[in-house]
Amino acid sequence: MPLHVVSHAVAEHALASLRAHQTSPAVFRRLARRVSLVLATEATRDLALAEAEVETPLEGARVQRLAGRVVVVPVLRAGLG
């Protein structure tokens, strides 16, 4: 399985705070969510896009939308319920 190293400033900052012993549980949860959003963004970087047209308040605009449906399946772990 290929390895992809995520090198992102927001992820690095959050990971540094996650590792700190003085980080409270509430802050830890918030930072873990932030890291998961960065990882999800990286994981979906190469999804196929399709051109579409939307109507803005001023005029029509060409946009890119996901070409297919995306399904997210969580890895089962304790505390998910």
C-alpha positions as CSV (number, residue, x, y, z in Angstrom):
1,M,0.0,0.0,0.0
2,P,1.5,3.4,-1.0
3,L,2.3,5.9,1.8
4,H,1.2,9.5,1.4
5,V,2.8,11.9,3.9
6,V,0.6,14.9,4.7
7,S,2.7,18.0,5.0
8,H,0.3,20.7,6.0
9,A,0.9,23.6,8.3
10,V,-2.5,23.4,10.1
11,A,-2.0,19.6,10.6
12,E,1.5,20.1,12.0
13,H,0.4,22.8,14.4
14,A,-2.6,20.7,15.6
15,L,-0.4,17.6,16.0
16,A,2.1,19.5,18.1
17,S,-0.7,20.6,20.4
18,L,-2.1,17.1,20.5
19,R,1.2,15.7,21.7
20,A,1.6,18.3,24.5
21,H,0.9,16.9,27.9
22,Q,-0.9,20.0,29.1
23,T,-3.6,19.9,26.4
24,S,-7.0,19.5,28.0
25,P,-9.4,16.8,26.8
26,A,-11.8,19.4,25.2
27,V,-8.9,21.0,23.3
28,F,-7.6,17.5,22.3
29,R,-11.0,16.6,20.8
30,R,-11.2,19.9,18.9
31,L,-7.7,19.4,17.5
32,A,-8.3,15.8,16.6
33,R,-11.3,16.9,14.6
34,R,-9.2,19.6,12.9
35,V,-6.6,17.0,11.9
36,S,-9.3,14.7,10.6
37,L,-10.7,17.4,8.4
38,V,-7.2,18.1,6.9
39,L,-6.7,14.4,6.3
40,A,-10.1,14.1,4.7
41,T,-9.3,17.0,2.4
42,E,-6.0,15.4,1.4
43,A,-7.7,12.0,0.8
44,T,-10.3,13.5,-1.5
45,R,-7.9,15.7,-3.4
46,D,-8.0,13.7,-6.6
47,L,-11.8,12.9,-6.8
48,A,-13.3,13.2,-10.3
49,L,-15.0,16.5,-11.1
50,A,-17.7,17.4,-13.6
51,E,-18.4,20.8,-15.0
52,A,-21.8,22.3,-14.1
53,E,-23.6,25.6,-14.4
54,V,-25.1,27.4,-11.3
55,E,-27.1,30.6,-11.2
56,T,-25.5,33.3,-8.9
57,P,-27.3,36.4,-7.8
58,L,-25.5,38.3,-10.6
59,E,-25.3,35.7,-13.5
60,G,-24.7,32.1,-14.4
61,A,-21.3,30.7,-13.6
62,R,-19.4,27.5,-14.6
63,V,-18.4,25.5,-11.6
64,Q,-16.8,22.1,-10.8
65,R,-18.8,19.6,-8.8
66,L,-18.0,16.1,-7.7
67,A,-18.7,13.7,-10.6
68,G,-20.0,10.9,-8.4
69,R,-21.3,10.2,-4.9
70,V,-18.9,10.0,-2.0
71,V,-19.4,7.5,0.8
72,V,-17.6,7.8,4.1
73,V,-17.4,4.8,6.4
74,P,-15.9,5.2,9.9
75,V,-13.5,2.8,11.3
76,L,-15.2,1.1,14.2
77,R,-13.6,2.0,17.5
78,A,-14.5,2.4,21.2
79,G,-16.6,5.5,21.9
80,L,-18.2,5.8,18.5
81,G,-21.7,5.3,19.8
